[in-house]
Amino acid sequence: MTDVPSQGDDLQALVSAIDELLNAVGLGREAIDSDKLSFETGIPVDRVAELLDGAESEPGSLNETFRQRLNFLRETRRKPDGKRFTLDEIGQGAGISKAQAGFLLNGQRMPGLAIVSALENFFHVEPGFFSATERQSLCRALQPVRGQLTHLAFLKGHGITRMAMRSGRTADESALGQELLSALSAVLNEPDREDPEVRQLTSEITSLPCESRRRVVSGLRSLLRRARGGE
């Protein structure tokens, strides 16, 4: 099995930071898209809620964790026609036989590193999807949520400093994404373009390293197009 990127178990601290940011921008936990978190981690929605509330990872074998997540991927990552991938197709994607794919789905075999990597590539999930603990998986999936919230808090004038601009992600169609877009639109529509929020935002962007600045500017341009009614 592959190892999840080293990050420790920072879930409790991350959730506390997210709760603080939610409170700062006047939102509650319902703004967090639990269905999306479940899709990204392979953790059931109810279990996501338990982990956000401080539950510990349930002990389990790597074999069972792998089996559950492989079956989850087969159910949620489907072909363009909506059908599940067949055992033949999964086997071809992993470089194994149809029978071996069936054994993996039934928990009768443990895959080697090469097969795990091939399956992660086949289903287009990040390395470590199969081997990370519940808390590690959720911690990784929550990082973009914190990024959106720090952007939103920054735009709403809550004194978030340079950290606010580090994720370089654009808004999406989630509740957080819409809040972020609304906050940016409000800043852009201020009659006085010398608004201190605009000056602070400009200062923070220009102080970033070149590569980070390019990512942030690209994200903001996307938001600008949406704020102005563009495609």
Long-range contacts (C-beta under 8 A, 24 or more apart in sequence): 1-62, 1-66, 1-110, 1-111, 1-113, 1-116, 1-130, 1-131, 2-113, 2-116, 2-117, 2-120, 2-127, 2-128, 2-130, 2-131, 3-128, 3-131, 4-127, 4-128, 4-131, 4-132, 4-133, 4-136, 4-137, 4-140, 5-127, 5-128, 5-140, 7-136, 7-139, 7-140, 9-133, 9-135, 9-136, 9-139, 10-139, 11-51, 11-135, 11-136, 11-138, 11-139, 11-142, 12-54, 14-139, 14-142, 14-143, 14-146, 15-52, 15-54, 15-142, 17-146, 18-142, 18-145, 18-146, 18-149, 21-146, 21-149, 21-150, 21-152, 21-153, 22-149, 24-153, 24-156, 24-158, 25-149, 25-152, 25-153, 25-156, 25-158, 25-179, 27-175, 27-176, 27-179, 30-175, 31-174, 31-175, 31-176, 31-179, 32-145, 32-176, 33-174, 33-175, 33-176, 36-141, 36-174, 37-138, 37-141, 37-142, 39-76, 40-137, 40-141, 41-134, 41-137, 41-138, 41-140, 41-141, 42-68, 42-69, 42-72, 42-73, 42-129, 42-137, 43-134, 43-137, 43-138, 47-134, 48-138, 51-134, 51-135, 51-138, 52-138, 56-135, 57-133, 57-134, 57-135, 58-134, 62-110, 62-131, 63-107, 63-110, 64-107, 65-130, 65-131, 66-104, 66-107, 66-110, 66-111, 66-116, 66-130, 66-131, 67-104, 67-105, 67-106, 67-107, 69-129, 69-130, 70-104, 70-105, 70-119, 70-130, 71-105, 73-119, 73-123, 73-125, 73-129, 74-105, 77-123, 77-124, 77-125, 90-119, 90-122, 93-118, 93-119, 93-121, 93-122, 94-118, 94-119, 94-122, 143-167, 144-169, 145-176, 148-176, 148-177, 148-180, 149-176, 151-180, 152-176, 152-179, 152-180, 152-183, 154-201, 154-204, 155-180, 155-183, 155-184, 155-186, 155-187, 155-197, 155-201, 156-183, 157-197, 161-204, 162-204, 162-207, 162-208, 164-204, 165-204, 165-205, 165-208, 165-212, 165-216, 166-212, 168-212, 168-215, 168-216, 168-218, 168-219, 169-219, 170-219, 170-222, 170-223, 171-223, 171-226, 180-223, 181-223, 181-226, 181-227, 184-220, 184-223, 184-224, 184-227, 185-227, 188-224, 188-227
